[in-house]
Amino acid sequence: QVQPVESGGGLVQAVGSLRLSCAVPGSILRFDVMGWYRQAPGKQRELVAAMTRSGSTNYADSVKGRFTISRDNAENTVYLQMNKLKPDDTAVYYCNAKHYMGDFWGQGTQVTVSS
């Protein structure tokens, strides 16, 4: 069983920044894709950003140019740098690790952006 562990959420004012971290046990490169998802109250969980093992990235249109996903292989950690935050970014952010054996989810970290 793999349990990604997120950290870094909190309360921030609009146009501020936060960096989320997601650590996994063992080598992060054993996962095909590492991703960040978010779920706002009353809404479905949506993909925010993802990075493949090879380093390719993709982003939701709503965060392009503001959020950046990155990875530290030595620390087995993936990050989500969030800049120019908006109130609409308020959600619980989840880390996801995709492996041929299945998807593994973190417990989530709350991000609240005040206007």
C-alpha positions, -999 to 999 in steps of 0.1 A, spaced: 0 0 0 13 34 -10 2 65 9 12 98 -6 15 125 20 6 161 11 16 192 29 17 230 23 -20 240 22 -34 269 41 -51 302 38 -38 328 14 -50 361 0 -58 364 -37 -28 369 -60 -7 352 -33 13 320 -36 15 286 -20 36 255 -26 22 221 -21 44 190 -15 36 154 -19 60 128 -6 58 91 -15 76 61 1 103 46 -20 113 58 -55 89 83 -71 101 71 -105 82 38 -101 50 57 -107 39 63 -143 23 96 -135 22 119 -105 -7 143 -104 -24 170 -84 -62 171 -83 -86 193 -65 -122 192 -53 -142 222 -44 -174 220 -23 -202 207 -45 -180 200 -75 -163 170 -89 -127 162 -84 -106 176 -113 -71 173 -126 -50 203 -119 -15 192 -131 3 160 -138 38 149 -146 48 116 -163 79 96 -154 97 111 -183 89 146 -171 61 156 -195 36 178 -179 0 189 -185 -22 214 -168 -58 223 -165 -66 253 -187 -77 272 -156 -42 271 -140 -19 273 -170 6 301 -165 0 302 -128 7 267 -114 38 247 -120 43 210 -112 78 198 -105 96 168 -90 126 161 -68 136 125 -75 161 124 -47 134 135 -22 107 113 -38 85 144 -38 63 162 -63 55 199 -58 28 222 -70 38 258 -71 7 280 -71 10 316 -80 -15 344 -86 -41 324 -66 -77 332 -71 -107 325 -48 -118 300 -74 -87 279 -66 -102 272 -31 -104 234 -28 -90 204 -12 -59 194 -32 -51 157 -35 -19 141 -47 -23 111 -69 3 84 -78 -5 62 -108 10 28 -109 2 -3 -130 -12 -18 -97 -36 11 -94 -41 47 -82 -29 58 -48 -44 90 -32 -32 112 -5 -56 124 22 -57 159 8 -47 194 19 -70 224 21 -62 255 1 -84 285 8 -79 318 -11 -96 349 3 -106 378 -19 
